[in-house]
Amino acid sequence: MTGTTEFGLLAPRKVASVAVCVVAALALAGCGGKKPDVASAAIAPSHVTTIGVNSYLWRASLDSLSFMPLLQSDSAGGVLITDWYVNPDKPSERMKVSVTILDQDLRADALRVSAARQVLQNGEWVGAPVQAATVQKLENVILTRARDLRRDSVTG
């Protein structure tokens, strides 16, 4: 009997080599050859954006507040905060503005503007009330600019 050992077909060395081959074959089979589905990975054009909020509102906010020093800007969260701005015509008064964009849609309720005002009294800045009309006018300026930007992008 050529090729046989004292253990026959179930020799420990043969069993170990067969087991290693089976494990290797199963591991390689798990690597698969399936191509990724490129069509399902594509994003619908209406959802393609580089920022987390409506880009027209974001750009309009930046444009409208460009005369004020910018303290913080977060396009993913839609937050713009200006530093204190002193109007050269009124050096005893300063304003700080915060704009929050709440949605990806261009809507009036997707924009929140708040402002703080201080006046100079006896060499110190003291908090003063902001007229509601001031905040409303700023919201309208931003919304009008956002609509203009959208209209310009649609008409070319």
C-alpha positions in Angstrom: 0.0 0.0 0.0 1.7 3.0 -1.2 1.1 6.4 0.4 -0.7 5.2 3.4 0.4 5.7 7.0 -0.6 4.1 10.1 -3.6 6.4 10.5 -5.0 5.9 6.9 -7.0 8.7 5.3 -7.6 10.6 8.6 -3.9 11.3 9.3 -3.6 14.5 11.5 -1.5 16.3 8.9 -4.1 15.7 6.2 -7.0 16.8 8.4 -5.1 20.0 9.4 -4.2 20.9 5.8 -7.8 20.3 4.6 -9.2 22.4 7.5 -6.8 25.3 6.7 -7.8 25.2 3.0 -11.5 25.2 3.9 -11.1 28.2 6.2 -9.1 30.1 3.6 -11.6 29.4 0.9 -14.5 30.6 3.1 -12.6 33.8 4.0 -11.8 34.6 0.4 -15.4 33.9 -0.6 -16.5 36.5 1.9 -14.5 39.2 0.1 -16.9 38.8 -2.8 -16.6 40.3 -6.2 -19.8 42.3 -6.2 -19.5 45.7 -7.8 -20.9 48.6 -5.7 -24.2 50.0 -7.0 -23.2 53.4 -8.3 -26.7 54.5 -9.3 -28.0 54.2 -5.7 -25.0 56.2 -4.4 -25.8 59.2 -6.4 -27.5 62.1 -4.6 -30.6 63.7 -6.1 -29.8 67.1 -7.5 -32.2 68.9 -5.2 -30.3 67.6 -2.2 -26.8 68.4 -3.3 -25.4 71.2 -1.1 -22.1 72.1 0.4 -23.6 73.7 3.4 -26.3 72.5 5.9 -28.8 75.3 5.3 -30.4 77.2 2.4 -27.5 78.6 0.4 -29.5 81.7 -0.8 -30.3 82.7 2.8 -26.7 82.1 3.8 -25.3 84.2 1.1 -27.9 86.9 1.5 -27.1 87.0 5.3 -23.4 87.3 4.6 -24.0 90.0 2.0 -26.4 92.0 4.2 -24.0 91.9 7.2 -20.8 92.5 5.2 -20.4 96.0 6.7 -20.1 94.5 10.2 -17.1 92.6 11.6 -17.9 88.9 11.6 -17.2 87.1 14.9 -18.6 83.6 14.2 -19.8 81.8 11.1 -21.0 78.2 10.9 -22.5 77.3 7.5 -23.4 73.7 8.6 -25.4 75.0 11.6 -26.6 78.2 9.8 -25.3 80.6 12.4 -23.8 84.1 11.8 -22.7 86.3 14.7 -21.2 89.7 14.2 -18.9 91.5 16.6 -19.9 94.9 17.9 -20.3 97.5 15.2 -20.1 101.3 15.8 -21.8 103.4 13.2 -19.5 106.3 12.3 -22.5 108.6 12.3 -23.4 107.6 15.9 -20.2 106.8 17.7 -22.0 106.6 21.1 -24.1 103.5 19.9 -23.1 100.0 18.9 -24.9 97.0 17.6 -24.3 93.2 17.5 -26.4 91.0 15.2 -27.1 87.2 15.3 -28.6 85.4 12.3 -29.8 81.8 12.5 -31.0 79.9 9.4 -33.3 77.1 10.5 -34.1 75.2 7.3 -32.9 74.3 3.8 -35.9 75.9 2.2 -36.1 79.5 1.2 -38.9 80.6 3.5 -39.5 83.6 5.7 -39.8 81.4 8.8 -36.5 79.7 8.1 -34.7 82.9 9.2 -34.3 84.2 12.7 -32.5 87.5 13.4 -31.7 89.0 16.8 -29.8 92.1 17.7 -28.3 93.7 20.8 -27.7 97.4 21.2 -25.5 99.3 23.6 -25.0 103.0 24.2 -22.0 104.8 25.6 -22.8 106.5 29.0 -20.1 108.0 31.2 -17.4 106.1 29.4 -19.1 102.6 29.7 -21.2 100.6 27.3 -24.7 100.1 28.7 -27.3 97.8 27.3 -30.2 99.5 25.5 -33.4 98.2 23.9 -33.5 97.4 20.2 -36.6 98.5 18.3 -38.5 95.6 16.9 -38.7 97.4 13.5 -34.9 97.3 13.3 -34.8 93.5 13.5 -37.8 93.2 11.1 -36.1 95.5 8.5 -32.9 93.4 8.7 -34.9 90.2 8.2 -36.6 91.8 5.1 -33.3 92.9 3.7 -31.9 89.4 4.0 -35.0 87.8 2.6 -35.2 90.2 -0.4 -31.5 89.6 -1.2 -32.0 85.8 -1.0 -35.0 86.0 -3.4 -32.9 88.1 -5.8 -30.0 85.6 -5.6 -32.4 82.7 -6.4 -34.0 84.7 -9.2 -30.6 85.5 -10.7 -29.5 81.8 -10.5 -32.7 80.6 -12.2 -32.7 83.2 -15.0 -29.0 82.7 -15.6 
